[in-house]
Amino acid sequence: MEENNPVEFYKKLKEQLEATSKWPSNYLYKFIVKSDTDKVVKIHKIFDNIGAVINSKKSKNGKYTSVSITVNLNSADDVIKKYKEVGEIEGVISL
């Protein structure tokens, strides 16, 4: 994500989501994090109890873990809220 200006990034993302999606809609998140069980568990907890389908896969050498999450959300604002929650976890890269 654009580290320089997150406000602009999220504003642009919201515009794109509203222009390309009909809500409620399924949304696919993709994150990469160093293979630290605690961080992966934190990501999972953010999406607990909302019907998310979560797939985690370690890289070939086991140094990184990719986390793919598909979840049905009600609005572009809900998508951005989850990105911000995951963004609080140090070292997570959002794709």
Secondary structure, DSSP 8 states (H G I E B T S, - for coil): --SS-HHHHHHHHHHHHHHH--SSEEEEEEEEEES-HHHHHHHHHHTTTTT-EEEEEE-TTSSEEEEEEEEEES-HHHHHHHHHHHHTSTT-EE-
